[in-house]
């Protein structure tokens, strides 16, 4: 097959692209278009955290309906992503096959339905020969699978790292990146190799986001022997990676666990707040059909989401580390700044913060001593005065205070 394609290219001439021959498209997606995707961290829903392998056509359609009716779409969420277990094999031509019992109308019909709701569809595969659940992976079929995804109307690919058989990670993900570009359809590429090969150092231009840890678990602070990690463990790993994040290339802190029941309200607020501060993708992992009021409040906090989606695209840095009490700062567009006071202890933090004693050293256009800023509480949705007076607040155990500073024009 490869020899035949090479011969065809020689016969047709250098002006004929691989995409034209193999995909039947006019031309491949140029790097400039590919790199222009995901200019802010992607927002959506993924099936894995809540449903595992129990995925189906009806589930995805119901989640699309719920994303619209609940207000999630209006809050900025747009991707419906089916994770592992949708695939069951390959046909005699090597084409990936959808589970006919769970997806009786095929994947294109699902994508069409999701698109009809004004949403986008994502799918899952793996760089290895098998996925993490033993389904067929994409190794050796990258271009063929990418062609299929494009035909179905897929907008987002999460690409895992199980059964990788000792491949070079950068090369493996580059191959699928090239395949997606050759498909002729703009598809956001999510690199999911768990941070084992430091993808933040090579992922830009290959993918649009890359996982930096093992799988998240619905706990505040815990490392499991078999690889799972809690939210503060992920936050600590993210802390020093801020230089690698920006429009079109994001450090992926993993899918959200908000609403799945393993943490307290304050811990979920901390979880969501820090994902917003860290410019991490916001991929909810709960049952959108059965959200209680608190889950909706957290996932659809538009003021917190605005920090995540800020066009400046900077990842927050740990501005002050006082052991179990921390202050994180994220420069925003238009000379604004988001701060998150994070209380890792189990007791209340009686905050009394003097703005004038501290300088946000990495934000050149922020000057607390020279300028006055309005201070806005992004969870209470009210103003807390200005930076001319101390900020006093009780922050609950495992909780946060998230504020936005806006310059006061004189």
N, C-alpha and C positions, 0 to 999 in steps of 0.2 A: 504493500500500500504506500509506504513512504517513498519507495523508488518510483512508483507510478506518478505520485504527486510532483516529485522533483522533475520528472520527464515532462509533465504537463506544463510546469512553470517555464522550462526551457523552451518548449514549443511556442507557448503563448507570449513569451517575452517578459522582460523585467517589469514592465508597467502593470502586469497582471499580478494582483496580490494573492497571498495564500487564502485570504477570506473569500475572494471571488471564486476561486477554484473549489475550495472545500465546503464553504458555507453558502455559496450562491448569493452572496451579498455584494453590494456595489463596492464597499470598502470597509476595512476594519476601523474600529474606534481609535482615533489618534490619541497619543499620550496626553495631549492638552485637554481633550474632552474627558478622558478617564480620570485625570488628576483634578478636574473641576468638580467631581462628584463629592458628596458628603462634606460640603464646606462648613457645616456645623455638625456636631455629633449626631449620628442617626438615632431616631426615636421610633419605637414600635413595640411589638410583642413577639415572644418566642415560646414555643410549646413545651420546651424540655423541663424547666424547673417544676412545673405543676403536673404535667401529663406524661412525661417520659415517652415510652413507645406507644402510648394509647392515643395515636393521632388518626385523624380521618378527615374526609371531605366535609362532613357535616360540622365537625368541630371548628375547622378553619373558617367556614362560612359564618358560623355563630359568633366566633370571635370578631370577625369583621363587622358584623351587625352590632355587636356590643361596643366595639371601639367607637362607632359612630354615635349610637344612642346614649352612651354614658357620658359623652363629652370629651373622651380621650382624643379623638381626631381633632376637635377644635383646640385642644391644648397643645397640639403639635405632633402627636403620635401618628405614624403613617405606614409602618411595615408590619405585615402579618407573616411571620417566619415559621415554617414547619421544620422542626429539627429531625433527628434521626428516626428511622423505622418506616419511612414512607416508601422505600424502595425494596423490591423483593428479588431482583435478578436482572439478567440481560437477555435480549432475544438473540436469534442466530446471527444477526448483523452487529451485535455488540451494543445495541441501544439500551439504555437504562430503562427498567420496567417499574411502573408504579403498581403498588398493591391494589389489585382489582376489586377486592372485597371492601377495602376501606376507602378507596377512591374510584368508585364505579364509573364516573364520568371523565376520569383522567385529570391530570394536573393543569392542563390548559383551561379547562372549564372552571377550575377553582381560581386560577389567576384572573380569568375574565370576570368572575363574580367579585373578587376583591377589588379589581380595577373599577368596576361599576360603582363601587362605594366611594370612589375617590381616594383609594388606598393603594399601596404597593405590596407586592408579594416577594417573600424570601424563601430560600430552600437551603438544604443542608447536604454536604457531601464530605469526603475525607480524602486527604492526600495519599493515604495508604491503599492497599488492596481491599481492605475491609473497613467499614465504619466501626465506631466504638461499640455498637450493638451487633456486630457481625454481619451487617448487610453489605452489598457490593460497594466498594469505594471507587475512586476515580483514577487510581494509578494506571497508566497506560491508555486511558480513555478520556483524557482531559479535554481535548478539542472536540471529541464527539459529544461529551456531556455538555460542554458549553454551548454547542450548537443546539442541543435539545432544550436547554434552559431558555435560550433566546427564542426558540419556536414557541415555547409555552408562555412566554411573556414574563419571565422571572426578572426581578429588579435588584436582588440582593442574594449573595451566596455566602453562607457560613461554611468554612472549610477546615475540618478537624485534622488531627495528627495521629490517630490510632493506626496500628498495623503499618507504621511508616517504613519498616524493614530497613532501617539504617540510612535512609535517604539524607541528602544534604537539604536542610530545611529551606534555605534561601532559594536554592535551585528548584525545589519541588513547588514552592509557592509562585515562583516566577513563571513556571510552565503553565499553571492554571491562570495566572494573570494574563499571560500572552493569549491563552485560549479564550478568555472572556473578551479581550479586546478584539480578537479575530472574529468573534461571533457577530459583530456588528451592532450589538445592543449594549447600551450603557448599564452595567451591573455593578453595584457596590460590592466590594470584595472584603470579607471579614476573615482575617487570618487567625486561626484558633489553634496555635501550637503550644499554648500554656506558658509561654515565656521561657521555654527551655533553651532556646537558641538566640535569646536576646533580639527578638524581631523588631524592637524599637530602633535598633541600629541599622537595619536594612529594609524595613518594611515600606518606607515611604516610596511611592511610585510603583510598588508591587501591589499593595493593598491599601485600603482606606482606614482600617483599624486593625489592631492586633491585641490579642489576649496577653496579659502579663503574669498571670498566675494559674494555678490549678483551679478546678471548678469551685464556684461559690457554694456555701452551705447557709442555711437559714438560721445563722447564729451570729452573735455579736463578736465574739473573740474565741477562736478555737482552731487548731490545726489537726486534721484527722490523719491517721497513719496511712490511709489509702489515698490521700491527696487533696481532700477538700479543705477549704479555708473559710474563716469568718470575715466579716466586713472590715474590721480594723486591721487584719492581716493583709488584706488587699490594699487598704489605704496606705499602710506603711511601705508596701512595695512600690506604690505609685509615687510616693513622696519625692523621689530623686529623678523621676523620669520626665519632668515638666518640659525640658528642652526639646523633647522629641514630638510633642503634641502641637497641632495647629490645624488650620483649615485644610481638609482633605486627608489628614493623617492623624489618627487619634490613638492614645493608649486606652485599651478596652479593659475596664475594671470588672467585667462580667455582667451577666444579666441581673436584674433587680429581683429581690425576694419579697418586696413589699406586698403584704396581703396574704402571705402563705402561712402565717401563724406561728412562726418559730421565735419571733422577737416581740418586744413590747412596743407600744406606740412611740415612745421616745427614741428607742433604738431604730425603728423604721424611719423616723424623721431624720435621725443622724445619717442613716444609710443613704437616703435620697438626697439630703443636703450635700453630703460630701461627693456623691456622684456628680451633682450639678457643679460643685466647686472645681472638681477635677476634670471638667470637660469630658467626662466619660459618656459613651453611648447610653441612652436611656431605653433599654429593652425590658419591658415589664415581663414578669414570668408567672403571673397569677391567673386566676380564672376571672376574666373580665365580665362574665355574665353574673357573677355573684359577689360583687364588691360591696363591702359595708361603707358607711359614711366616712370613717377614718381613712380607709384605703383610698377612696376617691379624693379625699382632702389632700393626701400626700402626693399621689401620682399626678394630680391635676393642679398642683400649686403653680399657677402661671408665673408668679413672681420669682420662684426658685428656678423654674424652667428657663426663664429669660436669662438667668445667669449662665446656665448650661449652654444656651443657644447664642450667647453673645458673639457678634461677628468678629471681634478681635481674636477669638479662638485661643486664648491663653489658658493653660492649666494652672490651678492654684498651687502656691508653694507654702510650706510650713514656715510662717513668718516668725512665730515664737514657739519654742518647745520648752514647756515647764514641767516635764515629766508626764504626768497623767492629765495635764491641762495644756491645750494647744490653741494657737491662733493661726488660721490659714487665711491667705490673702490671694485674691484673683483680680488682676487688672481688667477692666472692662472698657468698651469703646466710649468715646466722648469724655474721657477723663474721670470716669466713675470707677468704683472699686467695690468688690464684694468681700466680706469678711465672715469667717465661720469660727466661732469660739466653741471648741470641742472638749467636752468633759468626759474623760474616759473612766473616771471614778464612779462608784456607786452612790456617792453622796452629793448633795447640792453644792454647786460652785457659786458662792456669793461674789459675783463679778463687780469690780469697781475699777473701771478702765479709764485711764487718763490719756486722751488722744494726743495731747501736746508733748508728752514725754517720748513718743514713739514715732519713728519714721519708717514708712514702707520703702525700704531701701532699693528694691528692684523696680519700682514703678516711678519713672522719671517725672511723669506729669502729676504725681500725687505729692502734695506738700501740706501736712497737717498744721505746721506752724505758720505758714503763710496764708493758707486759704481755709475757709469755713465750709463744712459739708453737712448736708442734711443726712440724718441717720434713720434708715427705714428698716423695721423688723419684718422680714419676709415670711414669717409664719403667723405672726399676730396681725399682719397687714396694717400696720400703723406706724406713724413717725415717732421717733424716740428723742427728738430734740436735735441738737447739732454737736459738732466736734468741739465746740467751745466749752462744753460741760462734760463731766465724767459720765460714762455709760455704766449705769447700775442695773443689774439684772440677776435673778436667780436662775441658774441653768441646772436642770435636773440631772441626776446620775445617768450616765450613758446618753445624755442629751446634748443639744447644740443651741447656740444662738446664731442665727444667720442674718446678716444685715447688709444693706446696700448703701454706699455713700455717694451722694450726688452733690457736685459743686454748687454752692450758692452764688449766683451771679450778682455782682454789686454794680 
